[in-house]
Each structure stands twice: as C-alpha cells, then as structure tokens.
Amino acid sequence: KNSSIVAVAKCFSAGIVVRMLTGDHPSTAEAIAKEIGIIPEGTAPKGMIMTGPVLDSMTDAELDAMSDLPLIVARSSPASKVRMVEALHRRKKVVAMTGDGVNDSPA
C-alpha cells in the first residue's frame, strides 16, 4: 500500500526503526519489506531476515548476543512477536506495535 511506504519513510526520517513480524512466507515478507522500504533492494544482509521458528528456538541470551535483531521475522507466531518485544525491551528500546489481527494483541 502506498500509505505504508509513506509511513515507513516518515518513521525512518524520525529515527524510528521499523520491524515487520508477519505470518507470511519468508520470500513474500522480504518482497513486501523491500517494496515499502523497510529493507534495501538487492540482497538483504545476513541476519536482517529470520523466521519465527528460528527466533523461537533461540535462548534469550542468544538473542541478546546478536549485534542487531532482525528487521523482518517471517512465519512468526504471536509468541515470536512477544519475544521480539521482550528482546527490544532488554535493550532498553521503546517499542510500539501495530497489527491487523487478534493474533497481534499479545505483543
């Protein structure tokens, strides 16, 4: 959606890091993220995209040891979204979450 492209651009210009956690297939999530400007066109840097099952299999210590948390988490579950919010909180980040379904409410 054009409104998403504009919203992401405004977030970036305000210094806000945008992350997308979605139930979509990884290739679909990557294409959408590129289209709306969350990640750059071309080959995404290693670690920028992850799947929910991989995130869920990591311990808190492993997540905390990552230099940067992924910007895109595909095939994420409600629990994956909660874990991401918690990981960001442990990094002392302010987190706002939006979603379009009841599965987003736990985060």
Jmol script that loads the backbone (N, CA, C; Angstrom):
load data "model"
ATOM      1  N   LYS A   1       0.844  -1.188   0.000  1.00  0.00           N
ATOM      2  CA  LYS A   1       0.000   0.000   0.000  1.00  0.00           C
ATOM      3  C   LYS A   1       0.880   1.239   0.000  1.00  0.00           C
ATOM      4  N   ASN A   2       0.448   2.238  -0.734  1.00  0.00           N
ATOM      5  CA  ASN A   2       1.200   3.492  -0.760  1.00  0.00           C
ATOM      6  C   ASN A   2       1.290   4.130   0.616  1.00  0.00           C
ATOM      7  N   SER A   3       0.237   3.985   1.419  1.00  0.00           N
ATOM      8  CA  SER A   3       0.265   4.587   2.756  1.00  0.00           C
ATOM      9  C   SER A   3       1.349   3.949   3.624  1.00  0.00           C
ATOM     10  N   SER A   4       1.632   2.671   3.408  1.00  0.00           N
ATOM     11  CA  SER A   4       2.702   2.007   4.162  1.00  0.00           C
ATOM     12  C   SER A   4       4.067   2.546   3.768  1.00  0.00           C
ATOM     13  N   ILE A   5       4.259   2.791   2.486  1.00  0.00           N
ATOM     14  CA  ILE A   5       5.533   3.344   2.008  1.00  0.00           C
ATOM     15  C   ILE A   5       5.777   4.694   2.654  1.00  0.00           C
ATOM     16  N   VAL A   6       4.767   5.538   2.675  1.00  0.00           N
ATOM     17  CA  VAL A   6       4.883   6.868   3.270  1.00  0.00           C
ATOM     18  C   VAL A   6       5.118   6.765   4.779  1.00  0.00           C
ATOM     19  N   ALA A   7       4.382   5.889   5.447  1.00  0.00           N
ATOM     20  CA  ALA A   7       4.519   5.739   6.897  1.00  0.00           C
ATOM     21  C   ALA A   7       5.915   5.256   7.277  1.00  0.00           C
ATOM     22  N   VAL A   8       6.442   4.284   6.546  1.00  0.00           N
ATOM     23  CA  VAL A   8       7.789   3.770   6.836  1.00  0.00           C
ATOM     24  C   VAL A   8       8.822   4.874   6.618  1.00  0.00           C
ATOM     25  N   ALA A   9       8.685   5.614   5.537  1.00  0.00           N
ATOM     26  CA  ALA A   9       9.624   6.709   5.263  1.00  0.00           C
ATOM     27  C   ALA A   9       9.585   7.750   6.372  1.00  0.00           C
ATOM     28  N   LYS A  10       8.392   8.077   6.846  1.00  0.00           N
ATOM     29  CA  LYS A  10       8.267   9.051   7.944  1.00  0.00           C
ATOM     30  C   LYS A  10       8.896   8.517   9.227  1.00  0.00           C
ATOM     31  N   CYS A  11       8.710   7.238   9.484  1.00  0.00           N
ATOM     32  CA  CYS A  11       9.333   6.636  10.669  1.00  0.00           C
ATOM     33  C   CYS A  11      10.846   6.737  10.579  1.00  0.00           C
ATOM     34  N   PHE A  12      11.409   6.358   9.449  1.00  0.00           N
ATOM     35  CA  PHE A  12      12.858   6.414   9.293  1.00  0.00           C
ATOM     36  C   PHE A  12      13.373   7.838   9.437  1.00  0.00           C
ATOM     37  N   SER A  13      12.665   8.799   8.873  1.00  0.00           N
ATOM     38  CA  SER A  13      13.126  10.186   8.978  1.00  0.00           C
ATOM     39  C   SER A  13      13.041  10.693  10.416  1.00  0.00           C
ATOM     40  N   ALA A  14      12.204  10.067  11.234  1.00  0.00           N
ATOM     41  CA  ALA A  14      12.095  10.442  12.651  1.00  0.00           C
ATOM     42  C   ALA A  14      13.033   9.618  13.533  1.00  0.00           C
ATOM     43  N   GLY A  15      13.823   8.738  12.915  1.00  0.00           N
ATOM     44  CA  GLY A  15      14.757   7.924  13.681  1.00  0.00           C
ATOM     45  C   GLY A  15      14.153   6.669  14.279  1.00  0.00           C
ATOM     46  N   ILE A  16      12.997   6.293  13.791  1.00  0.00           N
ATOM     47  CA  ILE A  16      12.307   5.100  14.290  1.00  0.00           C
ATOM     48  C   ILE A  16      12.712   3.897  13.440  1.00  0.00           C
ATOM     49  N   VAL A  17      13.114   2.813  14.099  1.00  0.00           N
ATOM     50  CA  VAL A  17      13.445   1.574  13.399  1.00  0.00           C
ATOM     51  C   VAL A  17      12.153   0.788  13.209  1.00  0.00           C
ATOM     52  N   VAL A  18      11.863   0.445  11.977  1.00  0.00           N
ATOM     53  CA  VAL A  18      10.650  -0.305  11.657  1.00  0.00           C
ATOM     54  C   VAL A  18      11.017  -1.773  11.485  1.00  0.00           C
ATOM     55  N   ARG A  19      10.283  -2.641  12.168  1.00  0.00           N
ATOM     56  CA  ARG A  19      10.442  -4.083  12.029  1.00  0.00           C
ATOM     57  C   ARG A  19       9.101  -4.657  11.587  1.00  0.00           C
ATOM     58  N   MET A  20       9.154  -5.733  10.842  1.00  0.00           N
ATOM     59  CA  MET A  20       7.926  -6.382  10.377  1.00  0.00           C
ATOM     60  C   MET A  20       7.956  -7.837  10.821  1.00  0.00           C
ATOM     61  N   LEU A  21       7.007  -8.211  11.653  1.00  0.00           N
ATOM     62  CA  LEU A  21       6.838  -9.598  12.069  1.00  0.00           C
ATOM     63  C   LEU A  21       5.522 -10.065  11.479  1.00  0.00           C
ATOM     64  N   THR A  22       5.594 -11.081  10.646  1.00  0.00           N
ATOM     65  CA  THR A  22       4.444 -11.480   9.855  1.00  0.00           C
ATOM     66  C   THR A  22       4.339 -12.991   9.757  1.00  0.00           C
ATOM     67  N   GLY A  23       3.169 -13.459   9.486  1.00  0.00           N
ATOM     68  CA  GLY A  23       2.963 -14.879   9.243  1.00  0.00           C
ATOM     69  C   GLY A  23       3.293 -15.285   7.815  1.00  0.00           C
ATOM     70  N   ASP A  24       3.617 -14.305   6.976  1.00  0.00           N
ATOM     71  CA  ASP A  24       3.907 -14.579   5.568  1.00  0.00           C
ATOM     72  C   ASP A  24       5.139 -15.455   5.384  1.00  0.00           C
ATOM     73  N   HIS A  25       5.214 -16.107   4.230  1.00  0.00           N
ATOM     74  CA  HIS A  25       6.383 -16.875   3.818  1.00  0.00           C
ATOM     75  C   HIS A  25       7.583 -15.920   3.751  1.00  0.00           C
ATOM     76  N   PRO A  26       8.798 -16.402   4.045  1.00  0.00           N
ATOM     77  CA  PRO A  26       9.966 -15.514   4.035  1.00  0.00           C
ATOM     78  C   PRO A  26      10.163 -14.735   2.736  1.00  0.00           C
ATOM     79  N   SER A  27       9.958 -15.362   1.589  1.00  0.00           N
ATOM     80  CA  SER A  27      10.167 -14.638   0.326  1.00  0.00           C
ATOM     81  C   SER A  27       9.107 -13.560   0.130  1.00  0.00           C
ATOM     82  N   THR A  28       7.887 -13.823   0.561  1.00  0.00           N
ATOM     83  CA  THR A  28       6.825 -12.816   0.477  1.00  0.00           C
ATOM     84  C   THR A  28       7.131 -11.663   1.421  1.00  0.00           C
ATOM     85  N   ALA A  29       7.523 -11.993   2.647  1.00  0.00           N
ATOM     86  CA  ALA A  29       7.853 -10.957   3.630  1.00  0.00           C
ATOM     87  C   ALA A  29       9.000 -10.082   3.134  1.00  0.00           C
ATOM     88  N   GLU A  30      10.015 -10.711   2.557  1.00  0.00           N
ATOM     89  CA  GLU A  30      11.161  -9.943   2.047  1.00  0.00           C
ATOM     90  C   GLU A  30      10.733  -9.005   0.922  1.00  0.00           C
ATOM     91  N   ALA A  31       9.912  -9.505   0.008  1.00  0.00           N
ATOM     92  CA  ALA A  31       9.451  -8.675  -1.119  1.00  0.00           C
ATOM     93  C   ALA A  31       8.642  -7.479  -0.617  1.00  0.00           C
ATOM     94  N   ILE A  32       7.754  -7.710   0.338  1.00  0.00           N
ATOM     95  CA  ILE A  32       6.949  -6.615   0.888  1.00  0.00           C
ATOM     96  C   ILE A  32       7.841  -5.613   1.605  1.00  0.00           C
ATOM     97  N   ALA A  33       8.782  -6.117   2.408  1.00  0.00           N
ATOM     98  CA  ALA A  33       9.683  -5.229   3.153  1.00  0.00           C
ATOM     99  C   ALA A  33      10.508  -4.350   2.218  1.00  0.00           C
ATOM    100  N   LYS A  34      10.930  -4.912   1.102  1.00  0.00           N
ATOM    101  CA  LYS A  34      11.674  -4.125   0.119  1.00  0.00           C
ATOM    102  C   LYS A  34      10.768  -3.103  -0.554  1.00  0.00           C
ATOM    103  N   GLU A  35       9.565  -3.528  -0.884  1.00  0.00           N
ATOM    104  CA  GLU A  35       8.626  -2.638  -1.576  1.00  0.00           C
ATOM    105  C   GLU A  35       8.262  -1.418  -0.730  1.00  0.00           C
ATOM    106  N   ILE A  36       8.107  -1.620   0.572  1.00  0.00           N
ATOM    107  CA  ILE A  36       7.698  -0.484   1.418  1.00  0.00           C
ATOM    108  C   ILE A  36       8.876   0.211   2.094  1.00  0.00           C
ATOM    109  N   GLY A  37      10.092  -0.271   1.839  1.00  0.00           N
ATOM    110  CA  GLY A  37      11.277   0.448   2.290  1.00  0.00           C
ATOM    111  C   GLY A  37      11.825   0.070   3.658  1.00  0.00           C
ATOM    112  N   ILE A  38      11.415  -1.070   4.200  1.00  0.00           N
ATOM    113  CA  ILE A  38      11.961  -1.480   5.498  1.00  0.00           C
ATOM    114  C   ILE A  38      13.390  -1.993   5.331  1.00  0.00           C
ATOM    115  N   ILE A  39      13.639  -2.715   4.250  1.00  0.00           N
ATOM    116  CA  ILE A  39      14.986  -3.179   3.947  1.00  0.00           C
ATOM    117  C   ILE A  39      15.343  -2.735   2.540  1.00  0.00           C
ATOM    118  N   PRO A  40      16.644  -2.615   2.257  1.00  0.00           N
ATOM    119  CA  PRO A  40      17.049  -2.135   0.929  1.00  0.00           C
ATOM    120  C   PRO A  40      16.820  -3.169  -0.158  1.00  0.00           C
ATOM    121  N   GLU A  41      16.709  -2.688  -1.368  1.00  0.00           N
ATOM    122  CA  GLU A  41      16.624  -3.576  -2.531  1.00  0.00           C
ATOM    123  C   GLU A  41      17.924  -4.356  -2.650  1.00  0.00           C
ATOM    124  N   GLY A  42      17.888  -5.446  -3.376  1.00  0.00           N
ATOM    125  CA  GLY A  42      19.080  -6.265  -3.539  1.00  0.00           C
ATOM    126  C   GLY A  42      19.123  -7.348  -2.476  1.00  0.00           C
ATOM    127  N   THR A  43      20.290  -7.905  -2.287  1.00  0.00           N
ATOM    128  CA  THR A  43      20.462  -8.980  -1.324  1.00  0.00           C
ATOM    129  C   THR A  43      20.467  -8.412   0.086  1.00  0.00           C
ATOM    130  N   ALA A  44      19.584  -8.938   0.919  1.00  0.00           N
ATOM    131  CA  ALA A  44      19.499  -8.470   2.298  1.00  0.00           C
ATOM    132  C   ALA A  44      20.701  -8.967   3.084  1.00  0.00           C
ATOM    133  N   PRO A  45      21.310  -8.098   3.899  1.00  0.00           N
ATOM    134  CA  PRO A  45      22.430  -8.529   4.733  1.00  0.00           C
ATOM    135  C   PRO A  45      22.039  -9.682   5.652  1.00  0.00           C
ATOM    136  N   LYS A  46      23.007 -10.541   5.946  1.00  0.00           N
ATOM    137  CA  LYS A  46      22.782 -11.699   6.799  1.00  0.00           C
ATOM    138  C   LYS A  46      22.216 -11.251   8.148  1.00  0.00           C
ATOM    139  N   GLY A  47      21.195 -11.956   8.595  1.00  0.00           N
ATOM    140  CA  GLY A  47      20.597 -11.663   9.888  1.00  0.00           C
ATOM    141  C   GLY A  47      19.474 -10.654   9.851  1.00  0.00           C
ATOM    142  N   MET A  48      19.269  -9.990   8.720  1.00  0.00           N
ATOM    143  CA  MET A  48      18.219  -8.984   8.622  1.00  0.00           C
ATOM    144  C   MET A  48      16.836  -9.636   8.549  1.00  0.00           C
ATOM    145  N   ILE A  49      16.807 -10.867   7.997  1.00  0.00           N
ATOM    146  CA  ILE A  49      15.555 -11.604   7.859  1.00  0.00           C
ATOM    147  C   ILE A  49      15.715 -12.939   8.587  1.00  0.00           C
ATOM    148  N   MET A  50      14.693 -13.285   9.366  1.00  0.00           N
ATOM    149  CA  MET A  50      14.715 -14.529  10.134  1.00  0.00           C
ATOM    150  C   MET A  50      13.298 -15.093  10.105  1.00  0.00           C
ATOM    151  N   THR A  51      13.160 -16.363  10.429  1.00  0.00           N
ATOM    152  CA  THR A  51      11.818 -16.926  10.563  1.00  0.00           C
ATOM    153  C   THR A  51      11.459 -17.022  12.043  1.00  0.00           C
ATOM    154  N   GLY A  52      10.170 -17.050  12.302  1.00  0.00           N
ATOM    155  CA  GLY A  52       9.690 -17.196  13.663  1.00  0.00           C
ATOM    156  C   GLY A  52      10.214 -18.451  14.340  1.00  0.00           C
ATOM    157  N   PRO A  53      10.180 -19.616  13.665  1.00  0.00           N
ATOM    158  CA  PRO A  53      10.708 -20.811  14.312  1.00  0.00           C
ATOM    159  C   PRO A  53      12.178 -20.694  14.715  1.00  0.00           C
ATOM    160  N   VAL A  54      12.993 -20.007  13.901  1.00  0.00           N
ATOM    161  CA  VAL A  54      14.399 -19.810  14.276  1.00  0.00           C
ATOM    162  C   VAL A  54      14.485 -18.888  15.494  1.00  0.00           C
ATOM    163  N   LEU A  55      13.751 -17.788  15.458  1.00  0.00           N
ATOM    164  CA  LEU A  55      13.739 -16.862  16.601  1.00  0.00           C
ATOM    165  C   LEU A  55      13.273 -17.583  17.856  1.00  0.00           C
ATOM    166  N   ASP A  56      12.225 -18.371  17.731  1.00  0.00           N
ATOM    167  CA  ASP A  56      11.664 -19.071  18.886  1.00  0.00           C
ATOM    168  C   ASP A  56      12.617 -20.126  19.440  1.00  0.00           C
ATOM    169  N   SER A  57      13.495 -20.651  18.596  1.00  0.00           N
ATOM    170  CA  SER A  57      14.431 -21.684  19.055  1.00  0.00           C
ATOM    171  C   SER A  57      15.632 -21.094  19.792  1.00  0.00           C
ATOM    172  N   MET A  58      15.805 -19.792  19.687  1.00  0.00           N
ATOM    173  CA  MET A  58      16.951 -19.140  20.328  1.00  0.00           C
ATOM    174  C   MET A  58      16.647 -18.838  21.791  1.00  0.00           C
ATOM    175  N   THR A  59      17.672 -18.913  22.607  1.00  0.00           N
ATOM    176  CA  THR A  59      17.510 -18.526  24.005  1.00  0.00           C
ATOM    177  C   THR A  59      17.542 -17.001  24.094  1.00  0.00           C
ATOM    178  N   ASP A  60      17.106 -16.468  25.222  1.00  0.00           N
ATOM    179  CA  ASP A  60      17.197 -15.018  25.430  1.00  0.00           C
ATOM    180  C   ASP A  60      18.655 -14.562  25.323  1.00  0.00           C
ATOM    181  N   ALA A  61      19.569 -15.349  25.870  1.00  0.00           N
ATOM    182  CA  ALA A  61      20.989 -14.993  25.813  1.00  0.00           C
ATOM    183  C   ALA A  61      21.482 -14.925  24.367  1.00  0.00           C
ATOM    184  N   GLU A  62      21.030 -15.865  23.529  1.00  0.00           N
ATOM    185  CA  GLU A  62      21.431 -15.847  22.121  1.00  0.00           C
ATOM    186  C   GLU A  62      20.859 -14.627  21.407  1.00  0.00           C
ATOM    187  N   LEU A  63      19.609 -14.305  21.686  1.00  0.00           N
ATOM    188  CA  LEU A  63      19.016 -13.101  21.088  1.00  0.00           C
ATOM    189  C   LEU A  63      19.760 -11.853  21.549  1.00  0.00           C
ATOM    190  N   ASP A  64      20.054 -11.809  22.837  1.00  0.00           N
ATOM    191  CA  ASP A  64      20.730 -10.635  23.395  1.00  0.00           C
ATOM    192  C   ASP A  64      22.150 -10.485  22.865  1.00  0.00           C
ATOM    193  N   ALA A  65      22.768 -11.595  22.455  1.00  0.00           N
ATOM    194  CA  ALA A  65      24.135 -11.551  21.936  1.00  0.00           C
ATOM    195  C   ALA A  65      24.199 -11.070  20.489  1.00  0.00           C
ATOM    196  N   MET A  66      23.063 -11.042  19.809  1.00  0.00           N
ATOM    197  CA  MET A  66      23.056 -10.566  18.418  1.00  0.00           C
ATOM    198  C   MET A  66      23.364  -9.075  18.389  1.00  0.00           C
ATOM    199  N   SER A  67      24.231  -8.660  17.470  1.00  0.00           N
ATOM    200  CA  SER A  67      24.551  -7.236  17.389  1.00  0.00           C
ATOM    201  C   SER A  67      23.318  -6.427  16.988  1.00  0.00           C
ATOM    202  N   ASP A  68      22.509  -6.974  16.099  1.00  0.00           N
ATOM    203  CA  ASP A  68      21.257  -6.340  15.681  1.00  0.00           C
ATOM    204  C   ASP A  68      20.187  -7.415  15.593  1.00  0.00           C
ATOM    205  N   LEU A  69      19.024  -7.093  16.067  1.00  0.00           N
ATOM    206  CA  LEU A  69      17.895  -8.009  15.919  1.00  0.00           C
ATOM    207  C   LEU A  69      17.369  -7.908  14.491  1.00  0.00           C
ATOM    208  N   PRO A  70      16.767  -8.960  13.976  1.00  0.00           N
ATOM    209  CA  PRO A  70      16.289  -8.916  12.591  1.00  0.00           C
ATOM    210  C   PRO A  70      15.205  -7.860  12.398  1.00  0.00           C
ATOM    211  N   LEU A  71      15.185  -7.296  11.197  1.00  0.00           N
ATOM    212  CA  LEU A  71      14.139  -6.332  10.861  1.00  0.00           C
ATOM    213  C   LEU A  71      12.883  -7.035  10.387  1.00  0.00           C
ATOM    214  N   ILE A  72      13.044  -8.238   9.830  1.00  0.00           N
ATOM    215  CA  ILE A  72      11.916  -8.996   9.301  1.00  0.00           C
ATOM    216  C   ILE A  72      11.907 -10.375   9.952  1.00  0.00           C
ATOM    217  N   VAL A  73      10.753 -10.750  10.494  1.00  0.00           N
ATOM    218  CA  VAL A  73      10.569 -12.096  11.012  1.00  0.00           C
ATOM    219  C   VAL A  73       9.350 -12.670  10.304  1.00  0.00           C
ATOM    220  N   ALA A  74       9.607 -13.641   9.432  1.00  0.00           N
ATOM    221  CA  ALA A  74       8.544 -14.282   8.655  1.00  0.00           C
ATOM    222  C   ALA A  74       8.077 -15.536   9.376  1.00  0.00           C
ATOM    223  N   ARG A  75       6.860 -15.969   9.061  1.00  0.00           N
ATOM    224  CA  ARG A  75       6.279 -17.151   9.702  1.00  0.00           C
ATOM    225  C   ARG A  75       6.298 -17.013  11.226  1.00  0.00           C
ATOM    226  N   SER A  76       6.075 -15.783  11.684  1.00  0.00           N
ATOM    227  CA  SER A  76       6.103 -15.549  13.128  1.00  0.00           C
ATOM    228  C   SER A  76       4.745 -15.863  13.748  1.00  0.00           C
ATOM    229  N   SER A  77       4.810 -16.322  14.958  1.00  0.00           N
ATOM    230  CA  SER A  77       3.618 -16.629  15.743  1.00  0.00           C
ATOM    231  C   SER A  77       3.396 -15.489  16.730  1.00  0.00           C
ATOM    232  N   PRO A  78       2.265 -15.470  17.425  1.00  0.00           N
ATOM    233  CA  PRO A  78       2.093 -14.476  18.486  1.00  0.00           C
ATOM    234  C   PRO A  78       3.233 -14.539  19.518  1.00  0.00           C
ATOM    235  N   ALA A  79       3.713 -15.735  19.817  1.00  0.00           N
ATOM    236  CA  ALA A  79       4.814 -15.869  20.778  1.00  0.00           C
ATOM    237  C   ALA A  79       6.103 -15.250  20.237  1.00  0.00           C
ATOM    238  N   SER A  80       6.333 -15.381  18.926  1.00  0.00           N
ATOM    239  CA  SER A  80       7.520 -14.769  18.310  1.00  0.00           C
ATOM    240  C   SER A  80       7.482 -13.255  18.477  1.00  0.00           C
ATOM    241  N   LYS A  81       6.304 -12.700  18.301  1.00  0.00           N
ATOM    242  CA  LYS A  81       6.146 -11.250  18.406  1.00  0.00           C
ATOM    243  C   LYS A  81       6.402 -10.786  19.830  1.00  0.00           C
ATOM    244  N   VAL A  82       5.919 -11.540  20.789  1.00  0.00           N
ATOM    245  CA  VAL A  82       6.158 -11.200  22.202  1.00  0.00           C
ATOM    246  C   VAL A  82       7.651 -11.287  22.501  1.00  0.00           C
ATOM    247  N   ARG A  83       8.312 -12.318  22.004  1.00  0.00           N
ATOM    248  CA  ARG A  83       9.751 -12.464  22.250  1.00  0.00           C
ATOM    249  C   ARG A  83      10.531 -11.299  21.668  1.00  0.00           C
ATOM    250  N   MET A  84      10.138 -10.825  20.498  1.00  0.00           N
ATOM    251  CA  MET A  84      10.830  -9.686  19.893  1.00  0.00           C
ATOM    252  C   MET A  84      10.647  -8.439  20.756  1.00  0.00           C
ATOM    253  N   VAL A  85       9.433  -8.190  21.196  1.00  0.00           N
ATOM    254  CA  VAL A  85       9.183  -7.028  22.057  1.00  0.00           C
ATOM    255  C   VAL A  85      10.025  -7.130  23.327  1.00  0.00           C
ATOM    256  N   GLU A  86      10.053  -8.309  23.933  1.00  0.00           N
ATOM    257  CA  GLU A  86      10.845  -8.503  25.155  1.00  0.00           C
ATOM    258  C   GLU A  86      12.338  -8.297  24.884  1.00  0.00           C
ATOM    259  N   ALA A  87      12.834  -8.800  23.749  1.00  0.00           N
ATOM    260  CA  ALA A  87      14.246  -8.633  23.403  1.00  0.00           C
ATOM    261  C   ALA A  87      14.588  -7.158  23.213  1.00  0.00           C
ATOM    262  N   LEU A  88      13.687  -6.420  22.590  1.00  0.00           N
ATOM    263  CA  LEU A  88      13.912  -4.983  22.413  1.00  0.00           C
ATOM    264  C   LEU A  88      13.874  -4.261  23.757  1.00  0.00           C
ATOM    265  N   HIS A  89      12.963  -4.647  24.626  1.00  0.00           N
ATOM    266  CA  HIS A  89      12.907  -4.047  25.963  1.00  0.00           C
ATOM    267  C   HIS A  89      14.196  -4.300  26.742  1.00  0.00           C
ATOM    268  N   ARG A  90      14.744  -5.513  26.622  1.00  0.00           N
ATOM    269  CA  ARG A  90      16.009  -5.797  27.312  1.00  0.00           C
ATOM    270  C   ARG A  90      17.127  -4.905  26.794  1.00  0.00           C
ATOM    271  N   ARG A  91      16.985  -4.402  25.580  1.00  0.00           N
ATOM    272  CA  ARG A  91      17.969  -3.470  25.009  1.00  0.00           C
ATOM    273  C   ARG A  91      17.607  -2.022  25.334  1.00  0.00           C
ATOM    274  N   LYS A  92      16.629  -1.858  26.210  1.00  0.00           N
ATOM    275  CA  LYS A  92      16.177  -0.530  26.653  1.00  0.00           C
ATOM    276  C   LYS A  92      15.583   0.292  25.518  1.00  0.00           C
ATOM    277  N   LYS A  93      14.938  -0.394  24.566  1.00  0.00           N
ATOM    278  CA  LYS A  93      14.286   0.286  23.448  1.00  0.00           C
ATOM    279  C   LYS A  93      12.821   0.543  23.783  1.00  0.00           C
ATOM    280  N   VAL A  94      12.316   1.651  23.316  1.00  0.00           N
ATOM    281  CA  VAL A  94      10.890   1.946  23.408  1.00  0.00           C
ATOM    282  C   VAL A  94      10.244   1.241  22.218  1.00  0.00           C
ATOM    283  N   VAL A  95       9.177   0.513  22.483  1.00  0.00           N
ATOM    284  CA  VAL A  95       8.559  -0.304  21.438  1.00  0.00           C
ATOM    285  C   VAL A  95       7.086   0.056  21.297  1.00  0.00           C
ATOM    286  N   ALA A  96       6.670   0.252  20.053  1.00  0.00           N
ATOM    287  CA  ALA A  96       5.253   0.402  19.730  1.00  0.00           C
ATOM    288  C   ALA A  96       4.930  -0.687  18.716  1.00  0.00           C
ATOM    289  N   MET A  97       3.775  -1.285  18.848  1.00  0.00           N
ATOM    290  CA  MET A  97       3.413  -2.396  17.967  1.00  0.00           C
ATOM    291  C   MET A  97       2.045  -2.138  17.381  1.00  0.00           C
ATOM    292  N   THR A  98       1.922  -2.373  16.096  1.00  0.00           N
ATOM    293  CA  THR A  98       0.610  -2.298  15.466  1.00  0.00           C
ATOM    294  C   THR A  98       0.339  -3.644  14.805  1.00  0.00           C
ATOM    295  N   GLY A  99      -0.896  -3.931  14.563  1.00  0.00           N
ATOM    296  CA  GLY A  99      -1.237  -5.178  13.904  1.00  0.00           C
ATOM    297  C   GLY A  99      -2.648  -5.113  13.360  1.00  0.00           C
ATOM    298  N   ASP A 100      -2.963  -6.104  12.546  1.00  0.00           N
ATOM    299  CA  ASP A 100      -4.290  -6.114  11.919  1.00  0.00           C
ATOM    300  C   ASP A 100      -5.128  -7.320  12.335  1.00  0.00           C
ATOM    301  N   GLY A 101      -4.659  -8.052  13.340  1.00  0.00           N
ATOM    302  CA  GLY A 101      -5.420  -9.228  13.733  1.00  0.00           C
ATOM    303  C   GLY A 101      -5.318  -9.482  15.219  1.00  0.00           C
ATOM    304  N   VAL A 102      -6.209 -10.339  15.700  1.00  0.00           N
ATOM    305  CA  VAL A 102      -6.240 -10.661  17.123  1.00  0.00           C
ATOM    306  C   VAL A 102      -4.953 -11.372  17.546  1.00  0.00           C
ATOM    307  N   ASN A 103      -4.283 -12.023  16.596  1.00  0.00           N
ATOM    308  CA  ASN A 103      -3.026 -12.700  16.922  1.00  0.00           C
ATOM    309  C   ASN A 103      -1.904 -11.717  17.258  1.00  0.00           C
ATOM    310  N   ASP A 104      -2.097 -10.442  16.967  1.00  0.00           N
ATOM    311  CA  ASP A 104      -1.095  -9.423  17.274  1.00  0.00           C
ATOM    312  C   ASP A 104      -1.248  -8.861  18.687  1.00  0.00           C
ATOM    313  N   SER A 105      -2.392  -9.092  19.316  1.00  0.00           N
ATOM    314  CA  SER A 105      -2.681  -8.454  20.605  1.00  0.00           C
ATOM    315  C   SER A 105      -1.763  -8.883  21.741  1.00  0.00           C
ATOM    316  N   PRO A 106      -1.254 -10.135  21.811  1.00  0.00           N
ATOM    317  CA  PRO A 106      -0.370 -10.457  22.921  1.00  0.00           C
ATOM    318  C   PRO A 106       0.895  -9.583  22.975  1.00  0.00           C
ATOM    319  N   ALA A 107       1.422  -9.195  21.812  1.00  0.00           N
ATOM    320  CA  ALA A 107       2.634  -8.365  21.779  1.00  0.00           C
ATOM    321  C   ALA A 107       2.308  -6.938  22.126  1.00  0.00           C
TER     322      ALA A 107
END
end "model"
wireframe off; spacefill off
backbone 0.3
color backbone group
